[in-house]
Amino acid sequence: MVKPIYIALGAIPVIVALLLSTPLLLKNEIPTSAANYTDNVEIEYTKHQLKKISYGVTERVGAQKTEILYIKNNGDIKYSVTEQGYLRPDVSSKLDENKLNKIKALIKETGFISIPSESFKIMENATEYQKSNVKVTLNGRVNQIHWPQQNVTEDFIPPIITMVESELDLIMSEFSE
């Protein structure tokens, strides 16, 4: 029979390991320490609200609304919208340093720049959907990814793409109406 003292001594390393690993497992943010001040990052994020228009025999996909968010390395932001074919005046702003470092760290820590530029196929029956595009330049390396919203494709969209998309959508929502 095992003595209770051995069980207690064996449980101590397990308890210590749980205490150390729990905060790391429950933390859902990328540490901003990954963002280096020497990193040069530029991001161009585009969202298209698309609609399939049928002309009898032929079909065409047209953009109902296009939003473009351009973030420079120093935090300067340019936001532009084209809706129903009409371009609205551009909005310029400055991103605070914490948000800029968060995005830089997200792109750098997750290996976003190394994701292959895949093509996601749109389902035949999709008539209205959103398609997004992000072009990231990190220290001279460029990666551009296009993807539709998940419910109009059978392909799996990697979670890192949706993480970057939601961070950029948060910034974009400050300007859109």
BADOPA-859434 format. One record per atom (N, C-alpha, C): residue in three letters; atom name; x, y, z. Coordinates in pm, whole numbers. Example, Ala and Ser with C-alpha at 12.3 -4.5 7.8 and 13.67 -1.06 7.14 Angstrom:
+------+------+--------+--------+--------+
: rest : atom :     px :     py :     pz :
+------+------+--------+--------+--------+
:  Ala :    N :   1319 :   -569 :    780 :
:  Ala :   CA :   1230 :   -450 :    780 :
:  Ala :    C :   1320 :   -330 :    780 :
:  Ser :    N :   1285 :   -225 :    708 :
:  Ser :   CA :   1367 :   -106 :    714 :
:  Ser :    C :   1290 :      3 :    787 :
+------+------+--------+--------+--------+
This chain:
+------+------+--------+--------+--------+
: rest : atom :     px :     py :     pz :
+------+------+--------+--------+--------+
:  Met :    N :     84 :   -118 :      0 :
:  Met :   CA :      0 :      0 :      0 :
:  Met :    C :     90 :    125 :      0 :
:  Val :    N :     51 :    225 :    -75 :
:  Val :   CA :    129 :    348 :    -85 :
:  Val :    C :     99 :    435 :     35 :
:  Lys :    N :    204 :    488 :     93 :
:  Lys :   CA :    186 :    574 :    209 :
:  Lys :    C :    136 :    711 :    164 :
:  Pro :    N :     53 :    774 :    242 :
:  Pro :   CA :     -1 :    907 :    206 :
:  Pro :    C :    108 :   1013 :    186 :
:  Ile :    N :    220 :    998 :    251 :
:  Ile :   CA :    329 :   1096 :    237 :
:  Ile :    C :    384 :   1095 :     96 :
:  Tyr :    N :    392 :    975 :     34 :
:  Tyr :   CA :    441 :    965 :   -103 :
:  Tyr :    C :    344 :   1029 :   -202 :
:  Ile :    N :    215 :   1012 :   -177 :
:  Ile :   CA :    114 :   1075 :   -262 :
:  Ile :    C :    124 :   1226 :   -251 :
:  Ala :    N :    141 :   1277 :   -130 :
:  Ala :   CA :    152 :   1422 :   -109 :
:  Ala :    C :    278 :   1476 :   -176 :
:  Leu :    N :    391 :   1405 :   -162 :
:  Leu :   CA :    515 :   1450 :   -226 :
:  Leu :    C :    505 :   1444 :   -377 :
:  Gly :    N :    435 :   1346 :   -430 :
:  Gly :   CA :    418 :   1334 :   -575 :
:  Gly :    C :    323 :   1439 :   -631 :
:  Ala :    N :    232 :   1486 :   -548 :
:  Ala :   CA :    134 :   1586 :   -593 :
:  Ala :    C :    194 :   1727 :   -598 :
:  Ile :    N :    298 :   1751 :   -523 :
:  Ile :   CA :    357 :   1887 :   -519 :
:  Ile :    C :    406 :   1932 :   -656 :
:  Pro :    N :    483 :   1853 :   -733 :
:  Pro :   CA :    526 :   1899 :   -865 :
:  Pro :    C :    407 :   1920 :   -961 :
:  Val :    N :    305 :   1837 :   -947 :
:  Val :   CA :    187 :   1850 :  -1033 :
:  Val :    C :    116 :   1982 :  -1003 :
:  Ile :    N :    100 :   2014 :   -876 :
:  Ile :   CA :     35 :   2139 :   -836 :
:  Ile :    C :    116 :   2259 :   -883 :
:  Val :    N :    246 :   2254 :   -867 :
:  Val :   CA :    332 :   2364 :   -911 :
:  Val :    C :    323 :   2382 :  -1063 :
:  Ala :    N :    324 :   2273 :  -1136 :
:  Ala :   CA :    313 :   2281 :  -1283 :
:  Ala :    C :    179 :   2341 :  -1323 :
:  Leu :    N :     72 :   2303 :  -1257 :
:  Leu :   CA :    -59 :   2361 :  -1287 :
:  Leu :    C :    -62 :   2511 :  -1257 :
:  Leu :    N :     -3 :   2551 :  -1145 :
:  Leu :   CA :     -1 :   2693 :  -1110 :
:  Leu :    C :     79 :   2776 :  -1211 :
:  Leu :    N :    185 :   2717 :  -1264 :
:  Leu :   CA :    267 :   2789 :  -1362 :
:  Leu :    C :    203 :   2791 :  -1500 :
:  Ser :    N :    138 :   2684 :  -1541 :
:  Ser :   CA :     86 :   2677 :  -1678 :
:  Ser :    C :    -52 :   2737 :  -1695 :
:  Thr :    N :   -131 :   2745 :  -1590 :
:  Thr :   CA :   -268 :   2797 :  -1602 :
:  Thr :    C :   -273 :   2938 :  -1660 :
:  Pro :    N :   -197 :   3036 :  -1609 :
:  Pro :   CA :   -205 :   3170 :  -1670 :
:  Pro :    C :   -161 :   3172 :  -1816 :
:  Leu :    N :    -64 :   3088 :  -1851 :
:  Leu :   CA :    -18 :   3085 :  -1989 :
:  Leu :    C :   -123 :   3026 :  -2082 :
:  Leu :    N :   -197 :   2928 :  -2035 :
:  Leu :   CA :   -300 :   2865 :  -2117 :
:  Leu :    C :   -425 :   2952 :  -2129 :
:  Leu :    N :   -457 :   3026 :  -2026 :
:  Leu :   CA :   -579 :   3107 :  -2027 :
:  Leu :    C :   -559 :   3244 :  -2091 :
:  Lys :    N :   -438 :   3286 :  -2106 :
:  Lys :   CA :   -411 :   3417 :  -2167 :
:  Lys :    C :   -432 :   3404 :  -2318 :
:  Asn :    N :   -519 :   3488 :  -2374 :
:  Asn :   CA :   -551 :   3475 :  -2515 :
:  Asn :    C :   -491 :   3585 :  -2602 :
:  Glu :    N :   -403 :   3664 :  -2548 :
:  Glu :   CA :   -343 :   3770 :  -2627 :
:  Glu :    C :   -197 :   3740 :  -2656 :
:  Ile :    N :   -152 :   3793 :  -2768 :
:  Ile :   CA :    -12 :   3784 :  -2805 :
:  Ile :    C :     63 :   3892 :  -2727 :
:  Pro :    N :    174 :   3861 :  -2663 :
:  Pro :   CA :    246 :   3966 :  -2590 :
:  Pro :    C :    302 :   4070 :  -2687 :
:  Thr :    N :    286 :   4197 :  -2652 :
:  Thr :   CA :    335 :   4304 :  -2739 :
:  Thr :    C :    486 :   4316 :  -2735 :
:  Ser :    N :    551 :   4241 :  -2649 :
:  Ser :   CA :    697 :   4244 :  -2644 :
:  Ser :    C :    759 :   4190 :  -2772 :
:  Ala :    N :    680 :   4120 :  -2852 :
:  Ala :   CA :    730 :   4066 :  -2979 :
:  Ala :    C :    752 :   4178 :  -3081 :
:  Ala :    N :    684 :   4291 :  -3063 :
:  Ala :   CA :    699 :   4403 :  -3155 :
:  Ala :    C :    830 :   4475 :  -3125 :
:  Asn :    N :    916 :   4477 :  -3221 :
:  Asn :   CA :   1046 :   4540 :  -3207 :
:  Asn :    C :   1041 :   4678 :  -3271 :
:  Tyr :    N :   1101 :   4779 :  -3208 :
:  Tyr :   CA :   1095 :   4914 :  -3263 :
:  Tyr :    C :   1167 :   4926 :  -3397 :
:  Thr :    N :   1252 :   4831 :  -3430 :
:  Thr :   CA :   1321 :   4836 :  -3560 :
:  Thr :    C :   1241 :   4771 :  -3671 :
:  Asp :    N :   1131 :   4703 :  -3635 :
:  Asp :   CA :   1046 :   4640 :  -3735 :
:  Asp :    C :    976 :   4746 :  -3819 :
:  Asn :    N :    970 :   4720 :  -3947 :
:  Asn :   CA :    900 :   4810 :  -4039 :
:  Asn :    C :    780 :   4734 :  -4094 :
:  Val :    N :    658 :   4774 :  -4052 :
:  Val :   CA :    536 :   4705 :  -4091 :
:  Val :    C :    442 :   4802 :  -4158 :
:  Glu :    N :    389 :   4762 :  -4272 :
:  Glu :   CA :    283 :   4837 :  -4339 :
:  Glu :    C :    173 :   4738 :  -4373 :
:  Ile :    N :     48 :   4780 :  -4349 :
:  Ile :   CA :    -66 :   4691 :  -4368 :
:  Ile :    C :   -169 :   4762 :  -4455 :
:  Glu :    N :   -217 :   4690 :  -4554 :
:  Glu :   CA :   -327 :   4738 :  -4637 :
:  Glu :    C :   -437 :   4633 :  -4629 :
:  Tyr :    N :   -549 :   4670 :  -4568 :
:  Tyr :   CA :   -660 :   4578 :  -4545 :
:  Tyr :    C :   -781 :   4627 :  -4624 :
:  Thr :    N :   -839 :   4539 :  -4704 :
:  Thr :   CA :   -952 :   4574 :  -4789 :
:  Thr :    C :  -1067 :   4477 :  -4763 :
:  Lys :    N :  -1188 :   4532 :  -4750 :
:  Lys :   CA :  -1310 :   4453 :  -4736 :
:  Lys :    C :  -1404 :   4489 :  -4849 :
:  His :    N :  -1453 :   4388 :  -4919 :
:  His :   CA :  -1549 :   4409 :  -5028 :
:  His :    C :  -1680 :   4341 :  -4989 :
:  Gln :    N :  -1790 :   4413 :  -4999 :
:  Gln :   CA :  -1923 :   4354 :  -4986 :
:  Gln :    C :  -1968 :   4325 :  -5129 :
:  Leu :    N :  -1969 :   4200 :  -5167 :
:  Leu :   CA :  -1994 :   4162 :  -5305 :
:  Leu :    C :  -2135 :   4108 :  -5325 :
:  Lys :    N :  -2184 :   4127 :  -5447 :
:  Lys :   CA :  -2317 :   4077 :  -5482 :
:  Lys :    C :  -2310 :   4023 :  -5623 :
:  Lys :    N :  -2366 :   3902 :  -5643 :
:  Lys :   CA :  -2371 :   3840 :  -5775 :
:  Lys :    C :  -2495 :   3893 :  -5846 :
:  Ile :    N :  -2473 :   3950 :  -5962 :
:  Ile :   CA :  -2583 :   4006 :  -6041 :
:  Ile :    C :  -2598 :   3922 :  -6167 :
:  Ser :    N :  -2720 :   3880 :  -6194 :
:  Ser :   CA :  -2748 :   3795 :  -6309 :
:  Ser :    C :  -2812 :   3878 :  -6420 :
:  Tyr :    N :  -2759 :   3860 :  -6540 :
:  Tyr :   CA :  -2813 :   3926 :  -6659 :
:  Tyr :    C :  -2871 :   3822 :  -6754 :
:  Gly :    N :  -2950 :   3731 :  -6700 :
:  Gly :   CA :  -3004 :   3624 :  -6784 :
:  Gly :    C :  -2904 :   3513 :  -6801 :
:  Val :    N :  -2830 :   3516 :  -6910 :
:  Val :   CA :  -2733 :   3411 :  -6940 :
:  Val :    C :  -2601 :   3433 :  -6865 :
:  Thr :    N :  -2563 :   3559 :  -6849 :
:  Thr :   CA :  -2434 :   3589 :  -6786 :
:  Thr :    C :  -2453 :   3636 :  -6642 :
:  Glu :    N :  -2348 :   3622 :  -6566 :
:  Glu :   CA :  -2345 :   3668 :  -6428 :
:  Glu :    C :  -2219 :   3749 :  -6405 :
:  Arg :    N :  -2230 :   3842 :  -6312 :
:  Arg :   CA :  -2114 :   3924 :  -6277 :
:  Arg :    C :  -2118 :   3949 :  -6127 :
:  Val :    N :  -2003 :   3954 :  -6066 :
:  Val :   CA :  -1994 :   3986 :  -5923 :
:  Val :    C :  -1945 :   4129 :  -5912 :
:  Gly :    N :  -2024 :   4211 :  -5842 :
:  Gly :   CA :  -1989 :   4351 :  -5827 :
:  Gly :    C :  -1981 :   4390 :  -5681 :
:  Ala :    N :  -1899 :   4491 :  -5652 :
:  Ala :   CA :  -1882 :   4538 :  -5515 :
:  Ala :    C :  -1989 :   4641 :  -5482 :
:  Gln :    N :  -2064 :   4613 :  -5376 :
:  Gln :   CA :  -2162 :   4710 :  -5327 :
:  Gln :    C :  -2093 :   4816 :  -5242 :
:  Lys :    N :  -1992 :   4769 :  -5167 :
:  Lys :   CA :  -1918 :   4859 :  -5079 :
:  Lys :    C :  -1776 :   4806 :  -5066 :
:  Thr :    N :  -1680 :   4895 :  -5074 :
:  Thr :   CA :  -1540 :   4859 :  -5056 :
:  Thr :    C :  -1478 :   4952 :  -4953 :
:  Glu :    N :  -1415 :   4893 :  -4851 :
:  Glu :   CA :  -1347 :   4971 :  -4748 :
:  Glu :    C :  -1199 :   4936 :  -4752 :
:  Ile :    N :  -1115 :   5039 :  -4744 :
:  Ile :   CA :   -970 :   5017 :  -4746 :
:  Ile :    C :   -909 :   5087 :  -4625 :
:  Leu :    N :   -831 :   5012 :  -4549 :
:  Leu :   CA :   -760 :   5065 :  -4433 :
:  Leu :    C :   -611 :   5047 :  -4458 :
:  Tyr :    N :   -538 :   5157 :  -4456 :
:  Tyr :   CA :   -394 :   5152 :  -4480 :
:  Tyr :    C :   -324 :   5202 :  -4354 :
:  Ile :    N :   -239 :   5118 :  -4295 :
:  Ile :   CA :   -167 :   5152 :  -4173 :
:  Ile :    C :    -18 :   5157 :  -4205 :
:  Lys :    N :     42 :   5273 :  -4182 :
:  Lys :   CA :    186 :   5288 :  -4203 :
:  Lys :    C :    262 :   5248 :  -4077 :
:  Asn :    N :    390 :   5232 :  -4090 :
:  Asn :   CA :    475 :   5188 :  -3980 :
:  Asn :    C :    471 :   5285 :  -3861 :
:  Asn :    N :    455 :   5414 :  -3887 :
:  Asn :   CA :    455 :   5512 :  -3778 :
:  Asn :    C :    317 :   5527 :  -3712 :
:  Gly :    N :    217 :   5450 :  -3758 :
:  Gly :   CA :     84 :   5455 :  -3699 :
:  Gly :    C :    -14 :   5541 :  -3775 :
:  Asp :    N :     30 :   5607 :  -3882 :
:  Asp :   CA :    -63 :   5686 :  -3963 :
:  Asp :    C :   -162 :   5593 :  -4031 :
:  Ile :    N :   -289 :   5635 :  -4030 :
:  Ile :   CA :   -397 :   5555 :  -4088 :
:  Ile :    C :   -466 :   5636 :  -4196 :
:  Lys :    N :   -499 :   5567 :  -4304 :
:  Lys :   CA :   -582 :   5626 :  -4409 :
:  Lys :    C :   -696 :   5527 :  -4434 :
:  Tyr :    N :   -819 :   5577 :  -4426 :
:  Tyr :   CA :   -938 :   5494 :  -4444 :
:  Tyr :    C :  -1020 :   5552 :  -4557 :
:  Ser :    N :  -1055 :   5468 :  -4654 :
:  Ser :   CA :  -1138 :   5516 :  -4764 :
:  Ser :    C :  -1250 :   5416 :  -4792 :
:  Val :    N :  -1363 :   5470 :  -4840 :
:  Val :   CA :  -1481 :   5389 :  -4867 :
:  Val :    C :  -1536 :   5425 :  -5003 :
:  Thr :    N :  -1571 :   5324 :  -5080 :
:  Thr :   CA :  -1646 :   5341 :  -5205 :
:  Thr :    C :  -1776 :   5264 :  -5187 :
:  Glu :    N :  -1887 :   5334 :  -5199 :
:  Glu :   CA :  -2017 :   5271 :  -5180 :
:  Glu :    C :  -2106 :   5303 :  -5299 :
:  Gln :    N :  -2162 :   5197 :  -5359 :
:  Gln :   CA :  -2248 :   5209 :  -5478 :
:  Gln :    C :  -2178 :   5288 :  -5590 :
:  Gly :    N :  -2046 :   5272 :  -5598 :
:  Gly :   CA :  -1970 :   5337 :  -5704 :
:  Gly :    C :  -1924 :   5478 :  -5672 :
:  Tyr :    N :  -1960 :   5531 :  -5555 :
:  Tyr :   CA :  -1921 :   5667 :  -5518 :
:  Tyr :    C :  -1816 :   5664 :  -5409 :
:  Leu :    N :  -1706 :   5736 :  -5433 :
:  Leu :   CA :  -1596 :   5742 :  -5338 :
:  Leu :    C :  -1623 :   5852 :  -5236 :
:  Arg :    N :  -1618 :   5816 :  -5109 :
:  Arg :   CA :  -1631 :   5916 :  -5002 :
:  Arg :    C :  -1495 :   5977 :  -4975 :
:  Pro :    N :  -1492 :   6094 :  -4912 :
:  Pro :   CA :  -1362 :   6153 :  -4877 :
:  Pro :    C :  -1284 :   6062 :  -4782 :
:  Asp :    N :  -1153 :   6056 :  -4801 :
:  Asp :   CA :  -1067 :   5975 :  -4715 :
:  Asp :    C :  -1063 :   6033 :  -4574 :
:  Val :    N :  -1045 :   5944 :  -4478 :
:  Val :   CA :  -1029 :   5983 :  -4338 :
:  Val :    C :   -887 :   5947 :  -4297 :
:  Ser :    N :   -817 :   6044 :  -4239 :
:  Ser :   CA :   -681 :   6018 :  -4190 :
:  Ser :    C :   -680 :   6028 :  -4038 :
:  Ser :    N :   -600 :   5944 :  -3976 :
:  Ser :   CA :   -592 :   5941 :  -3831 :
:  Ser :    C :   -457 :   5884 :  -3789 :
:  Lys :    N :   -440 :   5867 :  -3662 :
:  Lys :   CA :   -317 :   5811 :  -3608 :
:  Lys :    C :   -355 :   5700 :  -3511 :
:  Leu :    N :   -292 :   5586 :  -3524 :
:  Leu :   CA :   -317 :   5472 :  -3437 :
:  Leu :    C :   -228 :   5486 :  -3314 :
:  Asp :    N :   -287 :   5466 :  -3195 :
:  Asp :   CA :   -203 :   5478 :  -3075 :
:  Asp :    C :   -101 :   5365 :  -3071 :
:  Glu :    N :      5 :   5391 :  -3000 :
:  Glu :   CA :    121 :   5301 :  -3002 :
:  Glu :    C :     89 :   5160 :  -2950 :
:  Asn :    N :      0 :   5151 :  -2850 :
:  Asn :   CA :    -35 :   5018 :  -2796 :
:  Asn :    C :   -104 :   4932 :  -2901 :
:  Lys :    N :   -199 :   4988 :  -2974 :
:  Lys :   CA :   -269 :   4912 :  -3078 :
:  Lys :    C :   -174 :   4875 :  -3191 :
:  Leu :    N :    -87 :   4969 :  -3228 :
:  Leu :   CA :     10 :   4942 :  -3335 :
:  Leu :    C :    104 :   4828 :  -3294 :
:  Asn :    N :    152 :   4832 :  -3171 :
:  Asn :   CA :    241 :   4725 :  -3124 :
:  Asn :    C :    168 :   4592 :  -3114 :
:  Lys :    N :     39 :   4595 :  -3079 :
:  Lys :   CA :    -40 :   4472 :  -3071 :
:  Lys :    C :    -52 :   4408 :  -3209 :
:  Ile :    N :    -78 :   4489 :  -3310 :
:  Ile :   CA :    -90 :   4435 :  -3446 :
:  Ile :    C :     44 :   4386 :  -3498 :
:  Lys :    N :    150 :   4463 :  -3471 :
:  Lys :   CA :    284 :   4420 :  -3512 :
:  Lys :    C :    319 :   4287 :  -3448 :
:  Ala :    N :    293 :   4273 :  -3319 :
:  Ala :   CA :    324 :   4149 :  -3248 :
:  Ala :    C :    241 :   4034 :  -3300 :
:  Leu :    N :    113 :   4059 :  -3329 :
:  Leu :   CA :     26 :   3955 :  -3382 :
:  Leu :    C :     78 :   3902 :  -3515 :
:  Ile :    N :    120 :   3992 :  -3601 :
:  Ile :   CA :    171 :   3952 :  -3732 :
:  Ile :    C :    306 :   3881 :  -3719 :
:  Lys :    N :    389 :   3932 :  -3631 :
:  Lys :   CA :    524 :   3876 :  -3619 :
:  Lys :    C :    526 :   3744 :  -3541 :
:  Glu :    N :    456 :   3736 :  -3428 :
:  Glu :   CA :    459 :   3618 :  -3343 :
:  Glu :    C :    390 :   3498 :  -3404 :
:  Thr :    N :    285 :   3522 :  -3481 :
:  Thr :   CA :    207 :   3410 :  -3533 :
:  Thr :    C :    258 :   3358 :  -3666 :
:  Gly :    N :    356 :   3423 :  -3723 :
:  Gly :   CA :    408 :   3378 :  -3852 :
:  Gly :    C :    315 :   3412 :  -3967 :
:  Phe :    N :    237 :   3517 :  -3951 :
:  Phe :   CA :    139 :   3556 :  -4054 :
:  Phe :    C :    207 :   3581 :  -4188 :
:  Ile :    N :    325 :   3635 :  -4185 :
:  Ile :   CA :    396 :   3670 :  -4309 :
:  Ile :    C :    434 :   3544 :  -4387 :
:  Ser :    N :    435 :   3428 :  -4321 :
:  Ser :   CA :    474 :   3302 :  -4387 :
:  Ser :    C :    356 :   3220 :  -4435 :
:  Ile :    N :    234 :   3267 :  -4412 :
:  Ile :   CA :    116 :   3192 :  -4457 :
:  Ile :    C :    114 :   3192 :  -4610 :
:  Pro :    N :     95 :   3076 :  -4671 :
:  Pro :   CA :     90 :   3074 :  -4818 :
:  Pro :    C :    -34 :   3146 :  -4871 :
:  Ser :    N :    -18 :   3212 :  -4983 :
:  Ser :   CA :   -130 :   3284 :  -5045 :
:  Ser :    C :   -218 :   3182 :  -5116 :
:  Glu :    N :   -317 :   3134 :  -5043 :
:  Glu :   CA :   -408 :   3032 :  -5097 :
:  Glu :    C :   -525 :   3099 :  -5166 :
:  Ser :    N :   -591 :   3022 :  -5247 :
:  Ser :   CA :   -713 :   3068 :  -5311 :
:  Ser :    C :   -828 :   2990 :  -5250 :
:  Phe :    N :   -926 :   3061 :  -5196 :
:  Phe :   CA :  -1043 :   2997 :  -5136 :
:  Phe :    C :  -1156 :   3002 :  -5237 :
:  Lys :    N :  -1213 :   2886 :  -5268 :
:  Lys :   CA :  -1319 :   2878 :  -5367 :
:  Lys :    C :  -1452 :   2920 :  -5306 :
:  Ile :    N :  -1527 :   3000 :  -5382 :
:  Ile :   CA :  -1659 :   3046 :  -5340 :
:  Ile :    C :  -1763 :   2944 :  -5386 :
:  Met :    N :  -1861 :   2916 :  -5301 :
:  Met :   CA :  -1968 :   2823 :  -5338 :
:  Met :    C :  -2051 :   2883 :  -5451 :
:  Glu :    N :  -2103 :   2795 :  -5537 :
:  Glu :   CA :  -2181 :   2838 :  -5653 :
:  Glu :    C :  -2308 :   2915 :  -5615 :
:  Asn :    N :  -2371 :   2876 :  -5505 :
:  Asn :   CA :  -2498 :   2937 :  -5467 :
:  Asn :    C :  -2484 :   3067 :  -5388 :
:  Ala :    N :  -2363 :   3113 :  -5363 :
:  Ala :   CA :  -2342 :   3237 :  -5288 :
:  Ala :    C :  -2378 :   3357 :  -5375 :
:  Thr :    N :  -2467 :   3442 :  -5326 :
:  Thr :   CA :  -2507 :   3560 :  -5403 :
:  Thr :    C :  -2458 :   3689 :  -5341 :
:  Glu :    N :  -2456 :   3698 :  -5209 :
:  Glu :   CA :  -2404 :   3815 :  -5139 :
:  Glu :    C :  -2307 :   3767 :  -5032 :
:  Tyr :    N :  -2187 :   3822 :  -5033 :
:  Tyr :   CA :  -2087 :   3780 :  -4935 :
:  Tyr :    C :  -1979 :   3887 :  -4923 :
:  Gln :    N :  -1896 :   3867 :  -4821 :
:  Gln :   CA :  -1784 :   3958 :  -4797 :
:  Gln :    C :  -1655 :   3887 :  -4835 :
:  Lys :    N :  -1568 :   3959 :  -4901 :
:  Lys :   CA :  -1436 :   3907 :  -4935 :
:  Lys :    C :  -1334 :   4006 :  -4882 :
:  Ser :    N :  -1231 :   3955 :  -4817 :
:  Ser :   CA :  -1131 :   4040 :  -4756 :
:  Ser :    C :   -994 :   4015 :  -4816 :
:  Asn :    N :   -908 :   4111 :  -4800 :
:  Asn :   CA :   -773 :   4103 :  -4852 :
:  Asn :    C :   -683 :   4179 :  -4755 :
:  Val :    N :   -571 :   4120 :  -4723 :
:  Val :   CA :   -473 :   4193 :  -4642 :
:  Val :    C :   -336 :   4176 :  -4706 :
:  Lys :    N :   -268 :   4287 :  -4719 :
:  Lys :   CA :   -132 :   4288 :  -4773 :
:  Lys :    C :    -42 :   4341 :  -4662 :
:  Val :    N :     50 :   4256 :  -4617 :
:  Val :   CA :    139 :   4292 :  -4507 :
:  Val :    C :    281 :   4297 :  -4559 :
:  Thr :    N :    348 :   4406 :  -4527 :
:  Thr :   CA :    490 :   4419 :  -4557 :
:  Thr :    C :    563 :   4426 :  -4423 :
:  Leu :    N :    645 :   4326 :  -4394 :
:  Leu :   CA :    721 :   4321 :  -4269 :
:  Leu :    C :    868 :   4315 :  -4303 :
:  Asn :    N :    938 :   4422 :  -4275 :
:  Asn :   CA :   1082 :   4432 :  -4300 :
:  Asn :    C :   1118 :   4392 :  -4443 :
:  Gly :    N :   1039 :   4439 :  -4538 :
:  Gly :   CA :   1067 :   4414 :  -4679 :
:  Gly :    C :   1002 :   4290 :  -4737 :
:  Arg :    N :    957 :   4198 :  -4652 :
:  Arg :   CA :    886 :   4077 :  -4699 :
:  Arg :    C :    739 :   4109 :  -4714 :
:  Val :    N :    682 :   4071 :  -4827 :
:  Val :   CA :    542 :   4102 :  -4856 :
:  Val :    C :    462 :   3972 :  -4863 :
:  Asn :    N :    345 :   3973 :  -4801 :
:  Asn :   CA :    251 :   3862 :  -4812 :
:  Asn :    C :    113 :   3920 :  -4831 :
:  Gln :    N :     40 :   3868 :  -4929 :
:  Gln :   CA :    -95 :   3914 :  -4957 :
:  Gln :    C :   -188 :   3794 :  -4958 :
:  Ile :    N :   -296 :   3803 :  -4880 :
:  Ile :   CA :   -390 :   3692 :  -4866 :
:  Ile :    C :   -531 :   3744 :  -4895 :
:  His :    N :   -607 :   3667 :  -4974 :
:  His :   CA :   -747 :   3697 :  -5006 :
:  His :    C :   -831 :   3584 :  -4948 :
:  Trp :    N :   -943 :   3617 :  -4884 :
:  Trp :   CA :  -1031 :   3513 :  -4832 :
:  Trp :    C :  -1175 :   3565 :  -4823 :
:  Pro :    N :  -1271 :   3474 :  -4841 :
:  Pro :   CA :  -1412 :   3512 :  -4825 :
:  Pro :    C :  -1457 :   3485 :  -4682 :
:  Gln :    N :  -1577 :   3527 :  -4649 :
:  Gln :   CA :  -1630 :   3490 :  -4518 :
:  Gln :    C :  -1651 :   3340 :  -4516 :
:  Gln :    N :  -1643 :   3280 :  -4398 :
:  Gln :   CA :  -1640 :   3134 :  -4384 :
:  Gln :    C :  -1764 :   3064 :  -4439 :
:  Asn :    N :  -1881 :   3127 :  -4433 :
:  Asn :   CA :  -2003 :   3056 :  -4472 :
:  Asn :    C :  -2025 :   3046 :  -4623 :
:  Val :    N :  -1936 :   3103 :  -4705 :
:  Val :   CA :  -1950 :   3091 :  -4851 :
:  Val :    C :  -1838 :   3010 :  -4914 :
:  Thr :    N :  -1759 :   2943 :  -4831 :
:  Thr :   CA :  -1653 :   2857 :  -4882 :
:  Thr :    C :  -1652 :   2727 :  -4804 :
:  Glu :    N :  -1615 :   2619 :  -4871 :
:  Glu :   CA :  -1601 :   2491 :  -4804 :
:  Glu :    C :  -1460 :   2473 :  -4750 :
:  Asp :    N :  -1368 :   2561 :  -4790 :
:  Asp :   CA :  -1230 :   2553 :  -4745 :
:  Asp :    C :  -1218 :   2604 :  -4602 :
:  Phe :    N :  -1116 :   2557 :  -4533 :
:  Phe :   CA :  -1090 :   2599 :  -4396 :
:  Phe :    C :  -1004 :   2726 :  -4399 :
:  Ile :    N :  -1051 :   2831 :  -4334 :
:  Ile :   CA :   -974 :   2955 :  -4323 :
:  Ile :    C :   -898 :   2948 :  -4190 :
:  Pro :    N :   -764 :   2957 :  -4194 :
:  Pro :   CA :   -685 :   2944 :  -4071 :
:  Pro :    C :   -723 :   3050 :  -3967 :
:  Pro :    N :   -723 :   3012 :  -3840 :
:  Pro :   CA :   -761 :   3104 :  -3733 :
:  Pro :    C :   -675 :   3230 :  -3727 :
:  Ile :    N :   -548 :   3222 :  -3766 :
:  Ile :   CA :   -463 :   3340 :  -3762 :
:  Ile :    C :   -516 :   3447 :  -3857 :
:  Ile :    N :   -571 :   3405 :  -3970 :
:  Ile :   CA :   -627 :   3502 :  -4064 :
:  Ile :    C :   -746 :   3572 :  -4000 :
:  Thr :    N :   -832 :   3496 :  -3934 :
:  Thr :   CA :   -949 :   3558 :  -3872 :
:  Thr :    C :   -910 :   3643 :  -3751 :
:  Met :    N :   -801 :   3608 :  -3682 :
:  Met :   CA :   -752 :   3692 :  -3571 :
:  Met :    C :   -706 :   3827 :  -3623 :
:  Val :    N :   -627 :   3826 :  -3728 :
:  Val :   CA :   -579 :   3952 :  -3787 :
:  Val :    C :   -698 :   4031 :  -3841 :
:  Glu :    N :   -792 :   3961 :  -3904 :
:  Glu :   CA :   -911 :   4027 :  -3958 :
:  Glu :    C :   -990 :   4098 :  -3848 :
:  Ser :    N :  -1011 :   4030 :  -3734 :
:  Ser :   CA :  -1089 :   4094 :  -3629 :
:  Ser :    C :  -1018 :   4213 :  -3567 :
:  Glu :    N :   -886 :   4207 :  -3555 :
:  Glu :   CA :   -812 :   4323 :  -3503 :
:  Glu :    C :   -824 :   4442 :  -3599 :
:  Leu :    N :   -812 :   4416 :  -3729 :
:  Leu :   CA :   -822 :   4524 :  -3827 :
:  Leu :    C :   -966 :   4573 :  -3839 :
:  Asp :    N :  -1063 :   4484 :  -3822 :
:  Asp :   CA :  -1203 :   4526 :  -3822 :
:  Asp :    C :  -1234 :   4620 :  -3706 :
:  Leu :    N :  -1172 :   4594 :  -3590 :
:  Leu :   CA :  -1191 :   4683 :  -3475 :
:  Leu :    C :  -1143 :   4824 :  -3506 :
:  Ile :    N :  -1029 :   4833 :  -3571 :
:  Ile :   CA :   -975 :   4964 :  -3607 :
:  Ile :    C :  -1065 :   5028 :  -3712 :
:  Met :    N :  -1106 :   4949 :  -3810 :
:  Met :   CA :  -1190 :   5001 :  -3918 :
:  Met :    C :  -1325 :   5049 :  -3866 :
:  Ser :    N :  -1377 :   4983 :  -3763 :
:  Ser :   CA :  -1509 :   5019 :  -3710 :
:  Ser :    C :  -1510 :   5159 :  -3647 :
:  Glu :    N :  -1394 :   5209 :  -3610 :
:  Glu :   CA :  -1387 :   5344 :  -3554 :
:  Glu :    C :  -1418 :   5449 :  -3662 :
:  Phe :    N :  -1401 :   5415 :  -3789 :
:  Phe :   CA :  -1422 :   5509 :  -3897 :
:  Phe :    C :  -1550 :   5486 :  -3973 :
:  Ser :    N :  -1595 :   5360 :  -3980 :
:  Ser :   CA :  -1714 :   5330 :  -4059 :
:  Ser :    C :  -1839 :   5367 :  -3981 :
:  Glu :    N :  -1946 :   5388 :  -4054 :
:  Glu :   CA :  -2071 :   5430 :  -3992 :
:  Glu :    C :  -2163 :   5314 :  -3974 :
+------+------+--------+--------+--------+
